Amino acid sequence: MTDIRTAVMAVALWGIALLLIHLPGLAAPAVCIGVSVAVLLVVFRRRSAGLVVLLLLSGSGLAAGVAAAQPSRDAIASDSGHVIEAVVEVSSSASRGSDGRLWFDAGTIAIGPPGLAREVSGPVRVGIDPLDGADLGALLRVTGQGKRTDAGERAALVIFATRAEVVSPASGIFALAASTRAEFVERAGSLPEPGAGLLPGLAVGDTRAVPEEVNAAMLASGLSHLTAVSGANCAIVVAAVFWIVSLLGGGRVLRIVLALLGLGAFVVLVTPEPSVVRAATMAALAMLTVLLGRPSAGLAMLSLAVCGLLVADPWLSATPGFALSAAATAALLVLSRPLLRGLGRWMPAPLALALSVPLAAQLVCGPIVALFSDTQSVVGVVANLLAAPAAPIATVIGLLACLTSSVPAVADLLTAAAWLPAAWIQTTATVTAALPGATASVPAGPVAALLVGVLSVAAALVLARPRSRRLRGAASAVIVVALAASAGRMLLGGPLASMTTPAEWSIAACDIGQGDAVLVRSAGRTALVDTGADPDALERCLAQTGTARIDLLVLTHFDLDHVGAATSLAGRVGTVLHGPPAEPADQRILDELAVGGAEVRIGAAGTRGSLGSARWRVIWPPQDSAAFPSGNDASLVVEIAGAGVPRMLMLGDLAAVPQRQLLSSGQIGGDYAVVKVAHHGSRDQEPALYEQVGAPVALISVGEGNDYGHPRRETLEMLEAAGSRALRTDQSGLVLLGMSEGRLAVWTERAE
């Protein structure tokens, strides 16, 4: 009972911290603390007076910490929207973002306009081009654009650096840790895939070498937690030090002191991420209770660790890694044993034990994941069951390989030994992530978290089999309804998908998020103009429209939101028409499509052809254009019409300047029925072009809640002035157009 009271206090303090960091000013703390005290008194009455006092003291500490940090955070955020120069100290590991930058957390030493930086300290998030020496403890001078974050973000400002230099490299133990990690990453990188890039992540949490597709597979299969250093890694380090010291005859005090030192060195080696800090704090508390001769229950230690860390850094409360780490640990302490008993009733004990641990973590972490992720892993339990035996082997041997880097022969041998289980884990991730229905799409947010939470509670009750029949019956009913709804959704999104859409369409604007993907169909032939970035979203659209093969694939230009899903079509494409490639990665996309049997050719103004009974032509860019060699302004602009296909103009991502040149070229004639608005409705448009086109329907392919503000209000007003009705995929979903009795017919997936 004491453990439960302590856990309730930790959760209450977590809620107080979340409110404190999100609400401006400190008027809310009294209300937050008062509500928490009332809850505790109602639940535990007077027996929890001591906990109430602790909660009041902790809440006061939180409020004082937030109040003390706010002035410096405001001072840093005041540079939002300006070009700034900052001297920062790296405080986390660097990870490669989707934009190719290295992103890391840092503390500011000085910040301000270039040449006028003032001394101020506070947390920032920095993105730089790859730079040697950007290690934990290093001082960097960065110049770039600053952007204010939301109140609850741990960093007060995000800096998009255009220039970065190392002022002072990491020194002492930080330098030693950086060189040790670098040698291990290089040694692991010399091994073959699969497994080479993943091994440093498993051993020391360094994910910079993990390929993007492997990272996506780890997320989809529910195995991404294996590359986040957690309590298991800390336990391994502590146990190893205890064992070695005890073999050498060391007493209890010496074992604990050396284990604490070893744990501290390990945290520096893997960098102090939120999950690592939580795990290390809990391990340290456990060792101290052993030293005092008063071992405590795991849940109480976890709660004490959470409370102490939240008081020290309230912004940890909004960090997903910290939340997931604490929740997973609590699940193992509280839920795994009831699940083990329940599963043990109808399966062998070893299998029940193997399933209970990942299942407990999945059920508890699922609602938290739903707060910030729009996908839930359905195969997570199976994938974790398959990967579980290999994970500790790869972690332990990989860590030993890292620590023995000064002895190359031993390090090489250990790295090779750790590669095999890493390869098994990566193969497990890629195979399970590729299974049909491996992930479920759920719009991220509180509603999704509540839905997943209800399902998780119901699943836990069904598996743990509580004594109450009424409770078991209600939980079973929830599961049955959820399974029936999921089965129906899978059928309607798969084999029966085309039955949900009208058959008489000739133009389809796919709902693929922030990106373009437009289908055109004529006389049994189909063209696809761009693919979007998400292969799953594109596949859903193809299933909905009953499209099995693409006769003509047009890649207007090579931005990710236009070609990211292109390679998923390999083997199903007849001809590829593309804009000017700019990077080697662009050519690799074309090569992969060609290997799948597609004829690949470049397009420019004057390129033309047929699609069934319809005719198409490219009217932009000019042949061998020096002014627009590649990118948005060199997007292929395609016109198509004829035989039931409404005359349509697709503008790619053209900006206003090339739009004006296209208009002056004389290629634009009147009487268009449909225009695909350029660049997802950005502000950079030429009104005269849309007036000349005069299309009754303007398609805007755009993602819901995108960070760019697309479509912009000015663009929507411009379309209205031109007499065009804007149809947005973020609001209408899939949009189908066709001719019916000589008139343009419109069908949308969702009512506007």
Number of C-alpha atoms within 10 A of each C-alpha: 7 12 16 13 18 22 21 18 24 23 16 22 26 23 16 27 28 18 19 26 25 14 13 11 13 14 11 15 19 15 11 18 22 14 14 23 21 13 16 22 16 11 13 14 11 12 12 18 14 10 20 20 12 14 23 18 14 23 27 16 16 26 24 13 17 22 15 11 15 16 13 16 21 14 17 27 20 16 19 18 13 13 18 22 26 30 25 27 25 23 21 22 23 23 17 20 12 9 10 12 18 19 22 20 22 24 22 22 19 18 24 22 15 13 10 12 15 16 12 18 17 23 23 28 25 24 24 23 16 14 12 9 19 25 27 28 25 20 24 23 20 25 23 23 18 26 19 20 16 12 15 20 19 21 22 24 25 22 24 21 21 13 12 20 16 18 15 14 17 22 14 8 14 19 18 14 23 23 17 18 23 17 17 26 24 14 20 25 17 11 15 11 14 18 24 27 27 30 34 33 24 29 30 25 25 26 21 18 18 20 14 13 10 20 19 16 22 27 19 25 28 26 25 18 16 23 22 23 27 25 22 14 25 24 16 15 20 24 13 15 21 22 15 13 17 14 9 8 11 15 11 13 14 15 22 22 17 16 24 22 15 18 23 17 16 21 20 20 25 22 25 19 20 24 22 25 23 25 26 25 23 24 21 23 19 20 20 17 13 15 16 9 9 10 14 13 12 17 20 18 22 27 23 19 23 27 26 16 18 24 24 15 16 27 22 25 26 19 15 16 19 21 20 21 24 23 21 24 22 20 22 19 16 15 21 22 17 18 23 23 17 20 21 18 13 9 11 10 14 10 13 18 18 17 20 25 23 22 24 27 21 23 23 23 23 22 26 22 22 24 19 15 17 15 17 23 23 19 22 25 23 17 24 26 18 17 21 18 14 18 20 19 19 26 27 20 21 28 25 17 28 27 16 18 21 12 10 13 10 13 23 18 12 21 27 18 16 30 26 17 22 29 21 18 29 24 19 21 28 20 14 25 26 14 12 10 15 18 22 15 13 17 15 18 16 14 14 21 22 15 13 23 19 16 19 21 16 22 19 23 22 22 21 21 19 14 9 9 10 10 15 19 14 14 22 17 14 16 19 12 11 13 12 11 12 14 12 13 13 16 12 16 18 18 12 16 19 18 14 12 18 14 12 14 23 19 25 24 26 28 28 29 22 23 24 32 27 25 24 25 24 21 13 9 17 21 24 24 25 26 31 26 22 20 18 13 19 23 21 17 24 21 19 22 22 17 16 13 16 23 19 22 24 27 27 29 25 24 18 17 19 24 25 18 22 24 18 17 19 19 16 16 24 19 19 23 20 22 24 24 18 13 10 8 11 16 14 12 19 23 16 17 24 19 11 16 15 22 15 17 12 14 27 24 17 13 15 15 12 15 21 16 15 20 17 18 20 22 23 30 26 19 12 11 13 8 11 15 18 18 18 20 22 25 30 32 26 24 21 21 21 16 15 20 23 24 20 24 25 23 23 26 28 27 20 18 13 20 23 16 13 19 18 11 12 9 12 16 10 11 14 20 20 23 23 26 26 27 22 26 26 21 19 17 23 19 16 15 18 21 16 15 21 22 23 18 22 27 23 26 32 25 23 17 11 12 8 11 15 21 22 15 12 14 21 20 13 19 22 14 14 19 16 23 16 21 22 24 26 20 16 15 23 24 24 24 22 21 17 12 6 9 10 16 14 16 16 20 15 12 8 9
